[in-house]
Amino acid sequence: MTFKNFIKKTHLWLGLSSGIIVIILGITGCLYVFEEELRPIIHDYYYVDQIKNKKLPVSQLIQIATEANKINPKQTLSGCRVLNDDKRTAIIWFFEELDKDAIWYWNRYQSTYVYVDPYTGSVKKLENYNFEFFVFVRMLHQTLCLRSEIGDPIVGTATIIFIISLITGLILWWGRNNKKKKSSVNS
């Protein structure tokens, strides 16, 4: 096998193997970049039914969300977000670590987001955040849904291999086109 054939075969197989991962990264990156614009369109529970004069105190919203999340007693309060936008629901989230040695991201922890109307205190949605569409897209984009210690090197290596494959492809293409130019000039 000549060096040129070796380069061609290496280019082909490295390009195919890393290309699959890069295609996944490209598609998920395109979706992820528009996350903030698409979430409110997809999820109607991001909005309140009716704007009133006064919002409930944050402590009361947290208490309401904690009561609503009684189905997950091991989860602890992790955060709260009350947005300046009067049309948006308050978001209170809870977290529980399941298995920090698990390979897949959804087996490592569980997170529940509770969307509460800040005016009436009604719970609009209890969401298993691990399986929310854009969280899945982000995890697929960043780590292929694997634990970071496993997924990050795979994604990084595939990206580097793809760049090398692009460079070797340009070299192979340029060499072939250069020969065609020389042969057409000589004839």
N, C-alpha and C positions, 0 to 999 in steps of 0.2 A: 504494500500500500504506500503510495507516494505521500509526501507531506501535504500536498494540495488536496488529495482525497481525504486525508485525515482531517484537515481543516473543514472541508465540506461536511463530512459526517458529524463532526463535533458541533459545527454551527447548526446543523439540522436538528440534532437531538436536544441540544441545550436550548435552542429556540422554541422547540415544541413543548418541552417540559416547563420552562419558565414562562412561556407565552400563555399557557392556560391560567397560571396564577396572575399574570399581569392583566389578562382580560377580566378576571374577577375583580381585581383592584380597580380597573378602569370603570367598569359598570357601577360598582359600589361607590366609587369616588364621585361619579356623576350624580348619583342619587343623594349621597351624603352632603354634597356641597349646597344642595337646595333644601336641606332638612328644615331649617327655620321657616322657610316660605311654605313648605308642603304640610308640615305638621298641623297647623290650624285649619287647613282645608280638609284634611283627612279626618281629624278628630274634632267632632262637634262639642265634646265635653271640655274643651279648652275655654269655652265661653259660657257666661251666665245667661239665664233666661231673661232677666230684667234688671236694669241698673236702678239701685235705690239710693237714698241720700247718704246713709252711713254704713260703713263696713263693720263687721264684728271684730272684736279684739283678736289678735293673733293667738293668744293663749286659749281662747274659746275654739278657734278653728283647729288648733292642735288637739284639743280634747275631743272634738267631734271626729277628727280623722283617726285618733287612737281607738275610739269606740267602734268605728267602722272597720278597723283592721284587727278586731278581736279574733278573727279566723286564723291569724298568724301570730300567736302569742309569743313566739320566740324572737320575733323581729323587734328591734329597738328603733326609736325615733332617730332619724339621721339628718333631716333637714326640712326647711320650710321656705317657700318662696311666695310672696304676695307681690304681684306685679303692679306697676303704676297704671297700667291700662285698666280702666274701670270695667271693661267688658270681659276681662279674663278671670278664670277661676284661680283660687289659691291652690298651691301644690304642696302637699306634705308627704314626705317619703320615709319609709322604714327599711331597715337593712338587717340581714342575717347571713352570717358566714356559714356555709354548709360544709364544704370539704376543700380546704385550701390546696390540697394535692391533686385535685381532680384535673383531668386533661381539658375537658370542654368548659367554656366559660359559664354556661348556664348551670353546671353542676357545682361551681365554686361558691356561689352566693345566690341569695334570693332578695330581690328588692321589690317592694310594693309602693306604688305611687297612688295617693288618694287626692282626687280633684274635688274641691269643696267650693260651693258658691259662697263668696265672702260676705254677701248681704243676708242670705237666708240661712246659711249653715247646712244646706242640703248637699249630700254627697252625690256628685255627678258621675263619678267612676272610680272603681278600685281596679288598678291596672297592675298586672304582673309585668314589671318593667323589663325583665330579662327577655321577654318574648315580644316586646313592642317592635314594630317593623324597623324603625330607624336605629334602634339599639342593635338589632340583629345585623343591619347593614353596616353599621360602624364596626362591630366586632368582626364581621367577615372581612371588612376592608383592612383593619389594623392587624389582626392575628389569625385570620381564617377560622375564627371561632374557637381557637385553641388557647390554652393558658399562655400568657405573655412570654414566658421563658421558652416556650416551644414555638409559638406562632411568629413572634418578631424575627427570630433568625431565619425562619423559612421565607417569610415575605421579603426581608432584606436581601437574602442570598438570591432569591428568584429575580429580584429587581436588578441586582448587579449582573447576574448571568444574562438577563435580557439585554442590558446595555452592551455587554461584551458581544452578544450575538448580533446586535445591531451594527456594531463597529466591524466585526468580521464579515458580516453580510455586505456592508459597503465596500470593504476591501475586495471581496470576491467579485462583486458586481463591477467595481471599477476596473479590476484586472481584466475581466472578460470584455468589457466595453472598450478598453484601451487596445486590446488585441484586434478587435473588429475595426477600429479607426485606422490602425496601422495597416491592416490588410486591404482596406478600401483605398488608402492613399497609394499603396504599392501597385494596385491594379489599374 
